[in-house]
Amino acid sequence: MTTAAQSNTPDRVSPRQQQDDEIDLLALFGTLWNQKLIIAASTAIFMVIGVSYALLATPVYRANAIVQVEEKSPSLPGMSDVTEMFGGESAAVTEIELLKSRKVIGTAVDDLHLDILVEPNYFPIIGQAIARRFTPEEEEFNAPFLGLGSYAWGGEDINVTEFNVPASFFNEVHTLIASGNGSYTLVSPDGDEILSGQEGVTATASGYSLYVGSLKAREGTEFALSRQRRLSAIIALQESLGASERGKDSGIIALSLEDTTPSHAEDILNVVAKTYLRQNVERQSAEAAKSLDFLTEQLPTIKKDLEEAERKFNAYQVKAGSVNISAEAEALLEQVVEIESGIAELQLKKAELDRLYTRDHPAYQAWREQMAEQRSRKEEFSERIKGLPATQQELLGLKRDLEVGTEIYTQMLNNIQELDIVRAGTVGNVRIIDDAAVNVEEPVKPKKALIVVIATLLGGFLGVALVLVRAALNRGIENPDDLEAIGLPVYASIPLSDEQRKLDFGGRRSAKNLRKVKNQHPTALLAHRNPTDITIEALRSLRTSLHFAMLEASNNIMMISGPSPNVGKSFVSGNLAAVIAQAGQRVLLIDMDLRKGYMHKMFDMGPEDGVSDVLAKRVDLEKAIRPTKINELFILPRGAIPPNPSELLMSKGLSELFETVRDQYDLIIVDTPPIMAVTDAAIVGRQCGVTMIVARFGLNPIKELEVTKQRFEQNGITVKGVVLNAVERRAAGYGYGYGYGYGYYQYEYKSDKS
């Protein structure tokens, strides 16, 4: 039961876990706060970019028009109810597709030459804005900026209505250069001159033809000219043309088009709307138009036959003299003319039936019956005419042809007039309610306020992202707890001090600028020049901690090393030695960095006659050890840089040196090169009682310190602890905090560590 009860008990978050979560949030906020200048700079830069873009961007205007599509009445009664029952589409949806069809859009492309792209060559970024703000007053064109006359600066205008290019040069940008007085030169994309011409005259050469209707530009001004394929221009206009129905089943279509030139947008939208309206009417009158076209095509043939019949009739009368038609023949003639007219009318009707129906259609069957009846009657009357005299028969035939032709011709003219009236009077189901119009006072783009706000927010976001990415990539140790976790006790955290930088540069730079200087080796001893600095106070705390550490050491020699260069080990060694000497102990500071040691600079002396010279037996140890300005502190500089530092340190001379000095001084501090760079520290450390390493705040990763510890342990050297150097004040709670020290220092303390 107990186990079951425990298993059903929900997990509780411990106070420690809650504290860790709070620390993480504070650390995140502190990281952002510490890099607030980067975030502010990023935000300001993007805000300036946003403001610049809002001011320099070319405004875009929107033309609007409204078209109404009236609902067609159903062809059968009750069909509208059936359509609504099954959720039929609004008529406007179909009309929108027709409106954006290639047939309608292509007309606008052809009429307005939208497949020809031409614009002045503006100076990058600011040129178009300058030209847009130019108002011609005394001068026709704006003066070139810095003498750049090939660019357009305001007042230029060009109209190109024809530009034909070889097929391989479609969409290629050509250059048209104004030559003055309306003349120009066309240059190919490769820079070769193609042709020269004058406005108002078509120029042709090498497969090109160009007609410039008007050209207004300063001599030398360049224009970018290109020809698109017609289909590409149609597709581009289809994509940019907006068409939508206002309200469900309202039949009201709102058209919109955006362009940088208001008049151009109006022209395009008006042409599209009017073309669509015209084609809608043409669709409604298509039947009458087709019949009208057929009759118009047949009319010349009928007229020609009529004229031929009249000519034959007149010729016979002249030949035979005046011949009268008898009463019987006159009656037969009237009936024959009626039959022949009916047959001719049925022949015209057959052409229309062939276009509309198949041979098995009932209408076609009815036509066959009518035609058979007329032909039967014609044969009957033909037999009766054969009984007349030959003269009467011939005259009757000629008279018949003339009157039949006249009847057919007159009837066809009447039909053409009737169909023309029907076609002209046809009204479509589309109305243009509002012609295209543009509000030139308020461009739709750019939205200046919105752009500035978005740019500012984007800048702040990128600034925050940059800070977080840098924090994620910078794996330098910042929390002493991380060092404790890998078994390296932190003996002290040394704050970063601006005072050391000021000493190194003689006070010629401000603290703000000094922080920008990286890896500057100290040239002055801070413990001597400013013993009240907060960094020196931290070293005094380290001195106390080391006092107990040295009690357990095998000798009084302490080695200070580091994982990599520029961590500040020489700074810590020199100032720690000074602080211990000021407490009354006799201290010897040895610079064992035989390659790049610079400890002598901190004590204002030269490197000669030092460790390398003692080990090489070129100078006596007593002569090499020099006193400093601080009582009880002595220094043994590095000496001349030897060609074989490691071999020199492995000699017996190093042991003899330590044997000689360790009884003469209370503490010997040895400054060595970084263990990750060379093996000198491993050689020296075997003879030292205590080994301390210096890690720089925010520079050395925890993995590097772990490898450093392993490297020493592999050589039989135990690392006593770590000095975390160059600790910076952090809002996240790490570092030395706002209350470190005595609390009466007015400035932010930082020190330059090597």
KOLRO-170025 format. One record per residue (C-alpha): z negated, y negated, x negated. Coordinates in steps of 0.5 Angstrom, whole numbers, padded with zeros to 4 digits, always signed. Example, Ala and Ser with C-alpha at 12.3 -4.5 7.8 and 13.67 -1.06 7.14 Angstrom:
// KOLRO-170025
-0016+0009-0025-0014+0002-0027
END
This chain:
// KOLRO-170025
+0000+0000+0000-0002-0005-0006+0005-0003-0009+0009-0005-0003+0005-0011-0001+0006-0013-0008+0014-0012-0008+0014-0016-0001+0011-0022-0004+0016-0027-0006+0017-0029-0013+0013-0036-0015+0015-0041-0019+0010-0042-0025+0007-0049-0026+0010-0048-0033+0017-0047-0030+0017-0053-0026+0015-0057-0032+0021-0054-0036+0025-0056-0030+0023-0063-0030+0023-0063-0038+0031-0061-0037+0032-0067-0032+0028-0072-0036+0032-0069-0043+0039-0070-0039+0037-0077-0037+0034-0079-0043+0041-0077-0047+0045-0081-0042+0040-0087-0043+0040-0086-0051+0048-0087-0051+0048-0092-0045+0052-0097-0050+0058-0091-0050+0057-0091-0043+0057-0098-0042+0063-0099-0047+0067-0094-0043+0066-0097-0036+0068-0104-0039+0074-0101-0042+0077-0098-0036+0075-0104-0032+0079-0108-0036+0085-0103-0036+0084-0103-0028+0084-0111-0027+0090-0111-0032+0094-0106-0028+0092-0109-0022+0095-0116-0024+0101-0113-0028+0103-0108-0023+0109-0109-0019+0107-0110-0012+0110-0105-0007+0112-0108+0000+0113-0103+0006+0118-0104+0012+0117-0102+0019+0121-0101+0025+0120-0097+0031+0125-0093+0035+0124-0090+0042+0127-0083+0044+0128-0082+0052+0127-0076+0054+0133-0072+0057+0133-0070+0064+0134-0062+0065+0140-0059+0066+0137-0055+0072+0132-0056+0077+0125-0054+0075+0127-0053+0068+0122-0059+0065+0116-0055+0069+0118-0049+0065+0119-0052+0058+0112-0056+0059+0109-0049+0061+0111-0046+0055+0109-0052+0050+0116-0054+0048+0117-0059+0042+0117-0066+0043+0124-0069+0043+0122-0074+0038+0121-0068+0033+0128-0066+0033+0130-0073+0033+0126-0074+0027+0130-0069+0023+0136-0072+0026+0134-0078+0023+0133-0076+0016+0139-0072+0016+0144-0072+0010+0149-0075+0015+0145-0081+0017+0142-0082+0010+0148-0081+0007+0151-0087+0011+0146-0092+0008+0147-0089+0001+0154-0091+0001+0154-0097+0005+0148-0100+0000+0151-0097-0006+0144-0093-0007+0147-0088-0012+0147-0094-0017+0141-0096-0020+0141-0103-0024+0135-0107-0026+0134-0112-0032+0131-0110-0038+0124-0113-0038+0119-0113-0044+0114-0107-0044+0108-0108-0040+0108-0116-0039+0115-0117-0038+0116-0116-0031+0110-0119-0029+0112-0126-0033+0119-0125-0029+0116-0124-0022+0112-0131-0023+0117-0135-0026+0120-0140-0020+0126-0143-0022+0126-0151-0022+0129-0155-0028+0131-0149-0032+0135-0143-0029+0132-0138-0033+0125-0137-0036+0125-0138-0044+0125-0132-0048+0118-0130-0050+0118-0130-0058+0125-0131-0058+0126-0124-0055+0133-0126-0052+0135-0119-0050+0129-0118-0045+0129-0121-0038+0124-0126-0037+0125-0129-0030+0131-0132-0026+0136-0126-0027+0140-0123-0022+0146-0118-0022+0150-0114-0016+0154-0108-0018+0158-0105-0012+0162-0100-0016+0160-0095-0022+0164-0089-0023+0162-0085-0030+0165-0078-0032+0161-0072-0030+0157-0071-0036+0154-0078-0036+0151-0078-0029+0143-0080-0029+0144-0083-0036+0142-0090-0037+0147-0095-0040+0146-0102-0042+0150-0108-0039+0149-0114-0044+0151-0121-0041+0156-0125-0045+0155-0131-0041+0160-0134-0036+0160-0128-0032+0162-0124-0037+0159-0117-0040+0159-0111-0044+0158-0104-0042+0155-0100-0048+0154-0092-0047+0147-0088-0048+0149-0087-0055+0150-0094-0057+0158-0094-0057+0161-0100-0053+0165-0097-0047+0168-0103-0044+0168-0111-0043+0169-0114-0036+0168-0120-0032+0164-0121-0025+0169-0120-0019+0174-0116-0023+0174-0108-0023+0174-0106-0030+0176-0099-0032+0176-0095-0039+0175-0088-0041+0174-0085-0034+0169-0091-0033+0170-0096-0027+0165-0102-0026+0165-0107-0021+0160-0113-0022+0160-0117-0016+0156-0122-0019+0152-0123-0025+0147-0129-0027+0143-0128-0033+0142-0131-0040+0147-0129-0046+0145-0123-0049+0140-0121-0043+0141-0113-0042+0141-0109-0036+0139-0102-0035+0145-0099-0031+0146-0091-0029+0149-0087-0023+0146-0082-0019+0149-0076-0016+0150-0078-0009+0146-0072-0006+0140-0074-0011+0140-0081-0008+0140-0078-0001+0134-0073-0003+0131-0079-0006+0131-0083+0000+0129-0078+0005+0123-0077+0001+0121-0084+0001+0123-0085+0008+0117-0084+0013+0118-0082+0020+0113-0080+0025+0111-0080+0032+0106-0085+0035+0102-0081+0040+0103-0074+0043+0110-0074+0047+0110-0081+0047+0118-0081+0044+0116-0087+0040+0118-0086+0032+0115-0091+0027+0120-0091+0021+0117-0094+0014+0120-0095+0007+0117-0098+0001+0120-0102-0004+0119-0107-0009+0124-0112-0006+0122-0113+0001+0129-0115+0003+0132-0109+0000+0127-0105+0004+0129-0108+0010+0136-0107+0009+0136-0100+0008+0131-0099+0014+0136-0103+0019+0142-0099+0016+0138-0092+0017+0136-0094+0024+0143-0097+0027+0147-0091+0024+0142-0086+0027+0143-0090+0034+0151-0090+0033+0151-0083+0032+0146-0081+0038+0151-0085+0042+0157-0081+0039+0153-0074+0040+0153-0076+0048+0160-0078+0048+0163-0073+0044+0166-0069+0050+0170-0075+0052+0172-0077+0045+0175-0070+0044+0179-0070+0050+0181-0078+0048+0183-0075+0041+0187-0070+0044+0191-0074+0049+0192-0079+0044+0195-0074+0039+0200-0072+0045+0202-0079+0048+0207-0080+0042+0211-0073+0044+0211-0075+0051+0213-0082+0050+0219-0079+0046+0221-0074+0051+0221-0079+0056+0226-0084+0052+0230-0078+0051+0231-0076+0058+0232-0083+0060+0238-0084+0054+0241-0078+0057+0241-0080+0064+0244-0087+0062+0249-0084+0058+0251-0079+0064+0252-0085+0069+0256-0089+0064+0261-0082+0063+0261-0080+0070+0261-0087+0073+0257-0089+0079+0255-0082+0083+0250-0082+0089+0245-0077+0090+0246-0074+0097+0240-0073+0102+0239-0066+0101+0239-0067+0093+0234-0073+0094+0229-0068+0097+0230-0063+0092+0229-0067+0087+0222-0070+0089+0219-0063+0090+0222-0061+0083+0219-0067+0080+0212-0065+0083+0212-0058+0081+0214-0060+0074+0209-0065+0074+0204-0060+0076+0206-0055+0071+0206-0061+0065+0199-0062+0067+0197-0055+0067+0199-0054+0060+0195-0060+0058+0189-0057+0061+0191-0050+0058+0189-0054+0051+0183-0056+0053+0181-0049+0056+0183-0046+0049+0178-0050+0046+0172-0049+0051+0173-0042+0053+0176-0035+0052+0181-0032+0055+0177-0027+0060+0173-0033+0063+0174-0035+0070+0176-0042+0069+0182-0039+0065+0184-0034+0070+0184-0039+0075+0189-0043+0071+0193-0037+0070+0194-0036+0078+0195-0044+0079+0201-0043+0073+0204-0037+0076+0204-0040+0083+0208-0047+0080+0213-0043+0076+0214-0039+0083+0216-0045+0086+0220-0048+0081+0224-0041+0081+0225-0042+0088+0227-0049+0088+0232-0047+0082+0236-0043+0086+0237-0048+0092+0239-0053+0087+0245-0048+0084+0248-0048+0091+0249-0056+0090+0256-0058+0087+0256-0058+0079+0256-0066+0079+0250-0066+0083+0247-0061+0080+0247-0064+0073+0245-0071+0076+0239-0068+0079+0237-0064+0073+0238-0071+0069+0234-0075+0074+0229-0069+0074+0227-0070+0067+0227-0077+0067+0222-0078+0073+0218-0072+0071+0217-0075+0064+0215-0082+0067+0210-0079+0072+0207-0075+0066+0207-0081+0061+0204-0085+0067+0199-0080+0068+0197-0079+0061+0196-0087+0060+0191-0087+0066+0187-0081+0063+0187-0084+0057+0184-0091+0060+0179-0087+0064+0176-0083+0058+0176-0089+0054+0172-0093+0059+0167-0086+0060+0167-0086+0052+0165-0094+0051+0160-0093+0057+0156-0088+0054+0149-0089+0053+0145-0085+0048+0137-0083+0049+0135-0087+0043+0133-0095+0043+0131-0099+0037+0125-0103+0039+0123-0107+0033+0128-0108+0027+0126-0107+0020+0121-0112+0018+0116-0113+0012+0110-0117+0011+0111-0121+0004+0104-0124+0004+0101-0117+0004+0104-0112-0001+0101-0104+0001+0101-0103-0007+0097-0104-0011+0090-0104-0008+0087-0109-0013+0080-0108-0011+0081-0101-0010+0084-0100-0017+0079-0104-0020+0073-0100-0017+0076-0093-0018+0078-0095-0026+0071-0097-0027+0068-0091-0024+0073-0087-0028+0070-0090-0034+0063-0089-0032+0065-0082-0031+0068-0081-0037+0063-0084-0041+0058-0080-0038+0062-0074-0040+0063-0076-0047+0056-0077-0048+0055-0070-0045+0060-0066-0049+0058-0070-0055+0051-0067-0054+0053-0060-0052+0057-0060-0059+0052-0063-0063+0047-0057-0064+0043-0061-0069+0036-0060-0068+0032-0065-0064+0026-0061-0061+0021-0059-0066+0019-0053-0062+0026-0050-0063+0024-0050-0071+0017-0046-0069+0021-0041-0065+0024-0039-0071+0018-0038-0075+0018-0045-0079+0012-0049-0078+0014-0057-0077+0009-0060-0082+0011-0067-0080+0017-0071-0076+0019-0077-0081+0022-0083-0076+0028-0087-0078+0027-0093-0081+0031-0100-0082+0027-0102-0087+0030-0097-0092+0037-0100-0091+0035-0107-0092+0032-0105-0098+0038-0102-0100+0042-0108-0099+0038-0113-0101+0037-0115-0094+0044-0118-0093+0045-0114-0087+0042-0114-0080+0038-0108-0077+0044-0107-0072+0049-0106-0077+0045-0102-0082+0045-0096-0077+0052-0096-0078+0052-0094-0085+0052-0087-0086+0049-0083-0092+0047-0089-0096+0043-0086-0102+0036-0090-0102+0036-0095-0108+0029-0097-0107+0022-0094-0106+0020-0095-0099+0013-0093-0100+0012-0099-0106+0016-0104-0103+0013-0103-0095+0007-0099-0095+0006-0101-0088+0012-0098-0085+0011-0093-0080+0015-0088-0084+0010-0088-0090+0005-0087-0084+0008-0081-0083+0009-0079-0090+0001-0080-0090+0000-0075-0085+0004-0070-0089+0000-0071-0095-0006-0069-0091-0002-0063-0088+0000-0061-0095-0007-0062-0098-0009-0055-0094-0003-0052-0096-0003-0053-0103-0010-0049-0103-0007-0043-0102-0001-0044-0107-0001-0040-0113+0000-0046-0117+0001-0054-0116+0008-0054-0116+0012-0056-0110+0019-0055-0109+0023-0059-0103+0030-0057-0101+0034-0057-0095+0040-0053-0092+0045-0058-0093+0047-0065-0097+0045-0072-0093+0038-0069-0090+0034-0074-0094+0030-0069-0099+0030-0074-0104+0027-0080-0100+0022-0075-0098+0020-0073-0105+0020-0080-0108+0016-0083-0102+0011-0077-0101+0010-0077-0109+0008-0084-0108+0004-0083-0102+0000-0078-0106-0001-0082-0112-0003-0088-0108-0009-0083-0106-0011-0082-0113-0008-0076-0115-0004-0075-0122+0003-0073-0119+0010-0071-0123+0016-0072-0119+0022-0068-0122+0029-0069-0120+0032-0062-0121+0039-0064-0118+0042-0063-0124+0049-0065-0121+0048-0071-0116+0041-0073-0117+0039-0080-0116+0032-0080-0116+0032-0085-0122+0035-0090-0118+0029-0091-0113+0025-0092-0119+0030-0097-0122+0031-0093-0128+0037-0089-0132+0038-0082-0131+0039-0081-0139+0033-0076-0143+0032-0072-0137+0031-0065-0134+0038-0063-0137+0036-0066-0144+0029-0062-0144+0032-0056-0142+0038-0056-0147+0032-0058-0153+0036-0065-0154+0029-0069-0152+0022-0068-0152+0018-0067-0145+0013-0072-0147+0019-0077-0148+0023-0075-0142+0017-0076-0137+0017-0083-0135+0011-0087-0132+0013-0091-0125+0010-0098-0122+0006-0094-0118-0001-0092-0122-0001-0084-0123+0006-0083-0121+0011-0080-0127+0018-0078-0126+0022-0074-0130+0030-0076-0128+0035-0071-0128+0038-0073-0135+0046-0072-0137+0050-0068-0132+0051-0061-0135+0057-0057-0135+0053-0051-0133+0047-0053-0129+0045-0046-0126+0045-0042-0133+0041-0048-0136+0036-0047-0130+0036-0040-0131+0034-0041-0138+0026-0040-0141+0026-0047-0142+0025-0048-0134+0019-0044-0135+0016-0047-0141+0017-0054-0138+0013-0052-0132+0008-0048-0136+0007-0055-0140+0006-0060-0134+0002-0056-0129-0004-0057-0132-0003-0064-0134-0002-0066-0127-0005-0065-0120+0001-0064-0116+0008-0063-0119+0014-0064-0114+0021-0062-0115+0027-0064-0112+0032-0059-0112+0040-0059-0109+0041-0056-0102+0040-0048-0102+0047-0048-0098+0051-0051-0103+0049-0048-0109+0043-0043-0112+0039-0048-0116+0034-0048-0111+0033-0041-0111+0032-0041-0118+0027-0046-0118+0023-0044-0112+0021-0037-0116+0016-0041-0120+0014-0046-0115+0007-0045-0111+0010-0048-0104+0017-0049-0102+0018-0054-0096+0025-0056-0093+0027-0062-0090+0032-0062-0084+0035-0068-0081+0034-0070-0074+0041-0069-0070+0044-0066-0076+0042-0059-0078+0043-0054-0073+0038-0049-0071+0043-0043-0074+0043-0047-0080+0036-0047-0081+0035-0040-0080+0040-0038-0085+0037-0043-0090+0030-0039-0089+0034-0032-0090+0037-0035-0096+0030-0036-0099+0027-0030-0097+0033-0026-0100+0031-0029-0106+0023-0027-0105+0021-0035-0103+0017-0036-0097+0018-0043-0094+0012-0046-0092+0015-0051-0087+0019-0056-0085+0019-0063-0085+0024-0066-0079+0027-0072-0082+0030-0079-0079+0027-0078-0073+0030-0083-0068+0027-0085-0062+0029-0082-0055+0028-0083-0048+0028-0076-0047+0021-0075-0050+0023-0072-0056+0023-0076-0063+0017-0080-0065+0016-0083-0058+0014-0090-0056+0007-0089-0058+0008-0087-0065+0003-0090-0070-0001-0095-0069+0003-0098-0064+0003-0106-0067+0010-0105-0070+0015-0110-0066+0022-0106-0068+0025-0100-0068+0024-0096-0075+0029-0092-0078+0030-0090-0085+0036-0088-0089+0036-0081-0092+0040-0078-0097
END
